[in-house]
Structure formats: C-alpha cells, structure tokens
Amino acid sequence: MIQTIVFIFGLCWGSFLNVLATRVLHHRSFFVHRSYCPSCKNTLAWYDNIPLLSFIFLKGQCRSCKEPISWLYPATELTTALLAVGLYNNYSEPYAYAAYGLFFTGLLAATRTDLEAMLIPQLFSLGLIPVGLMAAWLGIIEISLLESMLGALCGYGILWAIAKTFLLLTKREGMGAGDYDLLAGIGAWIGPIGVWLTLMIASCSGMLLGATYLYRSKKGRNVRIPFGPFLALGAIGYLFFRTWLLSLFSVS
C-alpha cells in the first residue's frame, strides 16, 4: 500500500519535473502560465494533465491539434515513479529519502533537458553542489563533508581534463561544459569513489548504446549523443548497487 502511494507520488513529481525542466530550458516563467501545448498553444485541461494516463488516453497526441506529444513526458513520469519506489526501498528514513529525492530530481531534470536540447542548465548540475555539501555536513547522506568536497572537485576536474585533452588531440569538441558541471554535482553527493564508478558505468553504457544507435540509424560517427543521461544512470546505479560495485572492483 505504501509503495503504491509512493509510486503515485512519483508520477505526480515526474509531471512537475516535466514542467520544471521545459520552463527552465526555454526561460519561461514557472508561476505565470498554466501548461499548454507547445504546438497549438492551447491551455491544457486538468484531465489532459493526469500523469501517464492522459498520454495513454490521448494516444500520444494533443487533443486540440493532434500533434504528437513528446515521449519524454511519459518517460520522465514513469522513471520518476519507479525511482521514488526504489529510493523508498533503499532509504526509508525520511531525511535521507528527501535528500536523495532532491538529488534524483536534479539528475532527472538534467537528463530531460539534455535529451531534448543537448543542454544541461546549471540549476540542475552545479546547483546540486551546495545542497550535497549541506546534506553531507548534516550527516543526512552517506559521505562526509570532505568526501563531498573532493567528489565535486574530482567530478569537474576529471571530465574537464578529458575534454581538453580530446580537443587538443582532435581539434574538435568532444564534451560540453554541462557534462563536467553535472559530474561535479554528482560528486558532491557520492564522493570521489562514486565519481570514478559513475564515470565507468556512464562510459560503458554510453559506448554500448551509442554504438547501437549509430549502427541502427546509419548515421556518421560525428553525430552528437548526449552524455548527461549516462552520467545520471551511473550515479543512480552506484547508489542502488554500491555494495556490489565496490566488492566487484575491490574498493573499500
């Protein structure tokens, strides 16, 4: 029963994340306008705003103009709901649940904007750092304040060094600043060891899925693939499977 309530709450929070991410991305006021269709600009009725269900009932189309609704909306809502239940199962203590819930909110919002526009607003990346430092200082999350500080520095520094080295060797941009901003934010929540494992998971999954996408789409190797979602996947995977990952790589 409690998990069902948490799942429903996660769906609603995911709907809020859709609004937050799109309005921050497009510099729209969050408090002035109700949700509307980006194609025909018609204001959405409440029954067209029910998380996940409205997308199903509308068959993925706007009721007014019949334009397709982006798959990012239901995907964000469902993913948020599943992660809300996962967090409850792993961090049922209220303060820890709320803290890691804010962390996951930033990761999901960053993923949402990166998939839509290959852009990660600093609110969802660097904005995670002061909250993570505060949570570590208060002892709410599972790392110390020093580990949180080192994690943020390592997260930014590692990807910055990789990006600059790639640019020096190839004369091409291989990674956006938003990616190392995001890994810095992630590091503030999971520390330097978490950053290392997050980067390993992100790199392996990114190469695998990226290669599959390029093969199936027949696009050239120069096509840009957002890396932020893979960093978010790595951080979430680390938090949920940390004990197994640390034992796998013999990290203590």
C-alpha positions in Angstrom: 0.0 0.0 0.0 2.8 2.4 0.9 4.7 1.6 -2.2 1.6 2.3 -4.3 1.3 5.7 -2.7 5.0 6.4 -3.3 4.6 5.3 -6.9 1.6 7.7 -7.5 3.5 10.5 -5.7 6.5 9.7 -8.1 4.2 10.1 -11.1 3.0 13.5 -9.9 6.5 14.6 -9.1 7.6 13.4 -12.6 4.8 15.6 -14.1 6.2 18.5 -12.1 9.7 17.7 -13.4 8.5 18.0 -17.0 7.2 21.4 -16.3 10.3 22.5 -14.4 12.7 21.2 -17.0 11.0 22.6 -20.0 10.4 26.0 -18.5 13.9 26.4 -17.2 15.2 25.2 -20.5 13.2 27.7 -22.5 13.4 30.5 -19.9 9.7 30.6 -19.3 8.1 31.8 -16.0 7.2 28.9 -13.8 4.4 30.6 -11.9 2.5 32.7 -14.5 1.1 30.3 -17.1 -0.7 27.0 -16.9 0.6 24.1 -19.0 -0.2 24.3 -22.7 0.5 22.5 -25.9 3.8 23.7 -27.4 2.4 23.3 -31.0 -1.1 25.0 -30.9 -0.6 26.9 -27.6 -3.9 25.8 -26.2 -4.1 25.6 -22.4 -4.4 22.0 -21.2 -7.5 20.9 -19.3 -6.9 19.2 -15.9 -7.9 15.9 -17.4 -5.2 16.2 -20.1 -2.6 16.7 -17.4 -3.0 13.4 -15.4 0.4 11.9 -15.2 1.0 9.0 -17.6 -2.8 8.2 -18.0 -3.5 11.3 -20.1 -0.8 10.3 -22.6 -2.3 6.9 -22.9 -5.9 8.1 -23.3 -4.9 10.7 -25.8 -2.8 8.1 -27.7 0.2 10.4 -27.6 -1.5 13.3 -29.4 -2.7 16.8 -28.4 -6.5 16.8 -28.1 -6.7 20.1 -30.0 -4.2 20.0 -32.8 -3.4 16.2 -32.9 0.3 16.9 -32.9 2.4 14.2 -31.3 3.3 14.6 -27.6 7.0 14.0 -26.9 7.8 10.6 -25.4 9.9 12.5 -22.9 6.8 13.4 -20.9 5.5 9.9 -20.0 9.1 8.5 -19.8 10.0 11.1 -17.2 6.9 10.5 -15.2 7.3 6.7 -15.2 11.0 6.8 -14.5 10.4 9.2 -11.6 7.8 6.9 -10.1 10.0 3.9 -10.4 12.9 5.7 -8.8 10.7 7.0 -6.0 9.8 3.4 -5.1 13.4 2.4 -5.4 14.5 5.2 -3.1 11.8 4.2 -0.6 13.1 0.6 -0.6 16.7 1.7 0.0 16.4 4.9 2.0 13.1 4.8 4.0 14.5 7.2 6.7 12.6 10.5 5.9 15.5 12.9 5.9 17.6 10.6 3.7 14.7 9.9 1.4 14.0 13.7 1.0 17.7 14.5 0.4 18.3 11.8 -2.2 15.0 12.7 -3.7 16.3 16.2 -4.4 19.5 14.6 -5.9 17.4 12.4 -8.2 15.3 15.4 -9.1 18.3 17.3 -10.4 19.6 14.2 -12.3 16.2 13.6 -13.9 15.7 17.2 -14.9 19.3 17.3 -16.3 18.5 14.2 -18.3 15.3 15.6 -19.5 16.8 18.8 -20.9 19.9 17.0 -22.3 17.7 14.6 -24.3 15.5 17.4 -25.6 18.1 20.1 -26.4 21.6 18.7 -25.5 21.8 21.4 -22.8 22.0 21.0 -19.0 21.1 24.2 -17.1 23.4 24.8 -14.2 20.5 24.8 -11.8 20.3 21.0 -12.3 24.1 20.4 -12.3 26.1 22.9 -10.3 23.0 23.6 -8.2 23.4 20.1 -6.8 26.7 21.0 -5.1 25.7 23.3 -2.3 22.7 21.0 -1.4 25.0 18.0 -1.4 27.6 19.8 0.8 24.9 20.8 3.2 23.4 17.2 3.3 26.9 15.8 3.9 27.6 18.4 6.7 24.3 17.5 8.4 25.1 13.8 8.2 22.0 13.0 6.1 23.8 11.3 3.2 26.4 8.6 3.4 29.6 10.5 2.8 31.4 13.1 4.9 31.7 16.8 4.1 35.3 16.3 3.0 34.3 13.4 0.7 31.6 15.6 -0.7 34.0 18.5 -1.5 36.6 16.1 -3.0 33.8 14.4 -5.1 32.7 17.8 -6.6 36.3 18.7 -7.4 37.2 15.3 -8.9 33.9 15.2 -10.9 34.6 18.5 -12.5 38.3 18.1 -12.9 38.3 14.6 -14.5 35.8 15.5 -17.3 37.4 18.9 -17.8 40.8 17.2 -18.3 39.4 14.6 -20.7 37.5 17.2 -22.7 40.6 19.5 -23.0 42.8 16.6 -24.0 40.4 15.4 -26.6 40.2 19.0 -28.0 44.0 19.3 -28.1 44.4 16.0 -29.9 41.5 16.2 -32.4 40.8 19.9 -32.6 37.1 19.0 -32.0 34.8 19.5 -29.0 34.1 16.0 -27.6 32.1 17.0 -24.5 30.1 20.0 -23.3 30.7 22.0 -20.2 27.4 20.9 -18.9 28.7 17.3 -18.6 31.5 18.2 -16.2 29.2 20.6 -14.3 26.8 17.6 -13.8 29.6 15.2 -12.7 30.7 17.8 -10.2 27.2 18.0 -8.8 27.1 14.2 -8.7 30.4 14.1 -6.9 29.1 16.3 -4.1 26.5 13.5 -3.3 28.6 10.3 -3.8 32.2 11.3 -3.2 35.3 10.6 -5.3 34.9 6.8 -5.4 31.4 7.3 -6.5 32.6 9.6 -9.3 35.0 7.1 -10.6 32.4 4.3 -10.7 29.8 6.6 -12.1 32.1 7.5 -14.9 32.9 3.9 -15.6 29.2 3.0 -15.8 28.4 6.0 -17.9 31.3 5.4 -20.3 30.5 1.7 -20.8 26.7 2.2 -21.2 27.3 5.2 -23.4 29.6 3.4 -25.7 27.3 0.4 -25.9 24.1 2.3 -26.5 25.8 4.9 -28.7 27.3 2.3 -31.0 24.0 0.5 -31.2 22.2 3.8 -32.1 24.8 4.7 -34.7 24.6 1.2 -36.3 20.8 1.2 -36.4 20.3 4.8 -37.5 23.1 4.6 -40.2 24.4 8.0 -39.1 28.0 9.0 -39.2 30.4 8.9 -36.2 30.3 12.7 -35.9 26.7 12.7 -34.7 26.4 14.2 -31.2 25.0 11.9 -28.4 24.1 13.5 -25.0 26.3 12.1 -22.2 24.3 13.6 -19.3 21.7 10.8 -19.2 24.5 8.2 -18.9 26.1 10.1 -16.0 22.7 10.2 -14.3 22.4 6.4 -14.9 25.8 5.8 -13.5 25.1 7.8 -10.3 21.7 6.1 -9.8 23.3 2.7 -10.4 26.0 3.5 -7.9 23.6 4.5 -5.2 21.4 1.4 -5.7 24.2 -1.2 -6.2 27.1 0.4 -4.4 27.9 -2.6 -2.2 28.0 -4.9 -5.2 30.0 -2.5 -7.3 32.6 -1.8 -4.6 33.1 -5.5 -4.0 33.3 -6.2 -7.7 36.1 -3.6 -8.1 37.6 -4.5 -4.7 37.2 -0.9 -3.4 37.0 -0.4 0.3 
